[in-house]
Amino acid sequence: MTTPRFDPLAGRIIAAAIKVHRALGPGLFENPYKQCLAYELQKDGLTVATEVVLPVVYDKVRIDCGYRLDILVEGAVIVEVKSIERYAPIHTAQALTYLKLTEARQLLMMNFNAPTLKAGLKSFLRGGIEVPREALDEYELPELS
C-alpha cells in the first residue's frame, strides 16, 4: 500500500496557514485565525466558504444539529481551526465525522496554539486515513519553523 500524500491544494492552504501563524503567533482564540486564514486563501484566488452548515441526514431527512465547518476550500478540503492546549481523541472523531458527512476529499486540522503550525497540523483523507506529517516535505512551503 502506498503512503497517502497531500495534494497541491492542501499545500497552498498550509502555506497560507503558516503565514497567518507567523503573523499572529499562538495564544488567540480560534476566530481571528479562522478569519485571517480565510482572507489569505481568498487573496490567493481560492473559493472559500466559512461556517458552512453541515446537517446530518437521518431516515432521508436533513437535520441541522449545529455542526459547522470552519472553512471549506474549493468545495474539496475542510479546514478546522483550533486554538487548544493539545489534541484529544474527540478531535480525531470530529474530523472523521465531518469527512463522512461531506463529499470533501481531505480535512486539515490546524492548532494555532502550537509553537509551530507543523506541530499543530493533522490531516485526514476520506476513508479515515490520517496523513503522516512527513508528507509535508513534498511541498514547497515556507520554512516550517
N, C-alpha and C positions, 0 to 999 in steps of 0.2 A: 504494500500500500504506500502511495506517495504521501509526502508531508503536505498538508494544506498550506496555501500561501495567500498573502494579501493580494488584492487586485490593485491596479493603478488608482482607482477612485479612493480606496482606503488610504493609500499613500498620500494623496492630496489632502484628505481630511486630517490625517495625523500631522502632516506638516503645518496645517493651519492651527491645530490644537497646540502644537509646540510653540508657535508664535504667540498665541494667547497666554499660555502658561508662563513663558519667559517675560511677557509684559506685565502680567498681573501678579505672578507668584502664587504660592499656596496661601490658604487662610481665609478666603472669602466664602460666602455662601454659593450655592450652585448657580443661581440665576445670572450673576454677572458673567461667569464663564460661558454659560449657555448662549446668552445674548451676543457676547463678543465673538464666540465661535461661529454662530450663525451669520453674523456680519462678515467675518473673514471668508467664509465659504461662498457667500453671495458675491463678495468682491472678486472672488476667483472665477466667477461665471457659472457657479453650480446652482441648480434648483434646490431650494431649501424650504422645508416646512417645519415649523416649531409647534410644540404642544399638540401633536396630532392625536385625535381621539382614536382609541383602539377598543372597539366593542368586542364583547365575547358573543359568539354565535352558539346558541343552545337551542336544540329542537327546532332549527331553522329560523330562530328569532334572534335578531341583533339586540343585545342588551348592553347599554352603556354602564359599565361598572366603575367608571372613573379612571381607567387606565389612560395614560397619555405618553406618547413617545416624545422624548425631549426634542430630538431633531431627526428628520428624515431627509436624506440627501439623495437627489436624483431618483427618488422612489425606490431605492435599492439598498441603501445602507442606513441602518438605525444608529444614532449616536446617543448614548445615555451618559449624561454628565453627572458626576458625583463629586462631592467635597466632604469626604469622610476620613476617619482615622485609619481604617483598614477595611478591606472587603470581608464580607461574611457569606456563608453559603446561600443566603437568601438573594444575594445579588446575582449569583450564577443562575439560580432558579428564575429570577426576573428576566434575565437575558434569554434563556431558553424558551420561556413562555412567550415573550414578545416575538421571537422568531417563529414560533409555532402558530401564533395568531395572525401573522402577516405573510406577505409574499417576499419580504426582504431577504436578500441573499447573505447578509452579514450584519452583525451588531458589534459596534465598537463601544466598550465601556471605559470611560476615562475618569480617573480620580484626580482631580486638580489639586487636591490637598497633599498629594505625594511630593517629595522633594524634586523629582523629575517626572515629566509626563510618561516616559518609558516605564518607570517604576509603577505608575498608576494605570497602565494600559492593559486591558483584557480584550480579546476578540473572539467572537463565536461565529461559526458558519451554520447555515441551515443543516439540520440533522443533528445538532448538538455537539458539533466538533469545536473544541477550543483550539485556537490557532496559537502555536508557540511564539513567544516573544522574539525568538531568534529570526523569525521571518521578516522582521523589520529591517534586517541588514540588506535585504534585496532592493530597497528603495533609496533613491537619492533624497534624503531628508536632511533638514538642518541637524547639526550635531546634537545628539541626544544626551546633553549634559544636564 
